[in-house]
Amino acid sequence: GGGAAGGESWYLALLGLAEHFRTSSPPKVRLCVHCLQAVLPRKPPARMEARTHLQLGSVLYHHTRNGDQARGHLEKAVSRGIPQFEDVKFEAASLLSELYCQENSVDTAKPLLRKAIQISQQTPYWHCRLLFQLAQLHTLEKDLVSACDLLGVGAEYARVVGSEYTRALFLLSKGMLLLMERKLQEVHPLLTLCGQIVENWQGNPIQKESLRVFFLVLQVTHYLDAGQVKSVKPCLKQLQQCIQTISTLHDDEILPSNPADLFHWLPKEHMCVLVYLVTVMHSMQAGYLEKAQKYTDKALMQLEKLKMLDCSPILSSFQVILLEHIIMCRLVTGHKATALQEISQVCQLCQQSPRLFSNHAAQLHTLLGLYCISVNCMDNAEAQFTTALRLTTHQELWAFIVTNLASVYIREGNRHQELYSLLERINPDHNFPVSSHCLRAAAFYIRGLFSFFQGRYNEAKRFLRETLKMSNAEDLNRLTACSLVLLGHIFYVLGNHRESNNMVVPAMQLASKIPDMSVQLWSSALLRDLNKACGNAMDAHEAAQMHQNFSQQLLQDHIEACSLPEHNLITWTDGPPPVQFQAQNGPTTSLASLL
């Protein structure tokens, strides 16, 4: 028996040495691989052989570009029949399907995961993990129906094995996909059930709070998608309190007694960034742009820190979404040059990841379209919006683009045919295509704007009063300001100066609170003309002075933006983002500025 025991200790010594090399800093990968390879010629017992193949595959996959060798070892680990040590098989199957996906062999990964799911029902941790993995694979392929089915299976399995925590994770993930698919009838009962499970679950406080964060993030994004900026406030407040609670809790590594509970939704630091992100989304929609700016800065600083240590793709997604929101804020507050540099930053992030680009291409062209409007390049704006419409399948984004394209046609003044057909597709009075309160209010505004330009003032007033009713109900500050100033303009044209004044003064106050530069410019011009007409020379002079200041600021910013090399992006309407037009005196790296 001494020989067998000796073989065992050989094996353990080599494994110990391999582990030592793997965990040294930096990892000594070549030496680690040598030790593991030395095990195989000694014909170790089947379970050791399988585990060695798994470790070799894992080290090669994580630390080298040696995909073929990694695949070979993992395939051997999966195929070795070892009934008592199935977890080796599951871990190998999980890694191997990851590798297949990287090599774009998704169709090889799916049956592998399905088989592993079939045979892992006695091993709760792996069964749940493999279900999550296959659901994620379907999600990446935009097959949300299959993904939802798998998450439903997972939720039921978790309930049977007594893991309410993981059941909640499966259900919340399913809720997230249903929201993405706009299946709102199914989302409501599901979220209600999740709320009950989360409240009743008595377990590790960090895990409980992170479930609450997941739940509240879904609720908040659901409200924001519906354009309900005021109704969302209680939820958002709860979410912000929740993340504060989490940051005071210690991650004591309490290992759950139920192996099916061994899952985390997101690391604490990622959750923090996510809460900043939804706060920025809210501030931007509600028109509190300075607040949006403040939270964007905080979130981007945190992201920079995290990205030094962690290359998880979700961080780049967070970064792109934050930039998309802050770019829109900049265009409103009259910082076009900065917005343009940030659009270029989004292009660079998308160049590094084809998946990020395919998910954000439509948004990127939409932002370029908004930038083009702000610098008065209407032909380019039209081309950018048309490209964005071709690339999006997302209903809300589609309606947002159509609304902005309609505003371009109205300004151009000679595109009546196209304009009528667009306005038919976003008619707020019947069959409006999306459930968003905010977009429907904007559609009324666009109708009002068009009627105004056609001189149909009574009709314009009706549309704008609808916008005001809706925007007041949900605190949509920007739409309120725009509608007030346009109504003021109409009353001025009709010679009703008192009523005009009643509109333009609050518009001006609101615009400076947002701050919305173009509404400030517009309302100061109107105030100047109103006061002139009423013979208030002093007030007219003051308004003229204000108008002059806003004009100067906007003009300087306009000249600065158009002279940036990135301004050439407005001609890009096809394929991946062009290689960057790098400014000669652009920002240096942070390291250089520290030296």
Buried (B, 14 or more C-beta within 10 A) or exposed (E): EEEEEEBEEBBEEBBEBBBEBBEEEEBBBEBBBBBBBBBBEEEBEBBBBBBBBBBBBBBBBEBEEBBEBBBBBBBBBBEBEBEEEBBBBBBBBBBBBBBBBEEEBBEBBBEBBBBBBEBBEEBBBBBBBBBBBBBBBBBEBEEBEBBBBBBBBBBEBBBEBEBBBBBBBBBBBBBBBBBBBBBEEBBEEBBEBBBEBBEEBEBBBBBBBBBBBBBBBBBBBBBBBBBBBEBBBEBBEBBBEBBEBBEEBEEEEEEBEBBBBBBEBBBBBBBBBBBBBBBBBBBBBBBBBEBBBBBBBBBBEBBEEBBEEEEBEEBBBBBBBBBBBBBBBBBBBBBBBBBBBBBBBBBEBBBEBEEBBEBBBBBBBBBBBBBBBBBEBBEBBBBBBBBBBEBBEBBBBBBBBBBBBBBBBBBBEEBEEBBEEBBEBBBBEEEBBBBBBBBBBBBBBBBBBBBBEEEBBEBBBBBBBBBBEBBBBBBBBBBBBBBBBBBBBBBBEEEBBEBBBBBBBBBBEBBBBBBBBBBBBBBBBBBBBBBBEBEBEEBBEBBBEBBEEBEEBBEEBBEBBBEBBBBEBBEBBEEEBEEBBEEEEEEEEEEEEEE
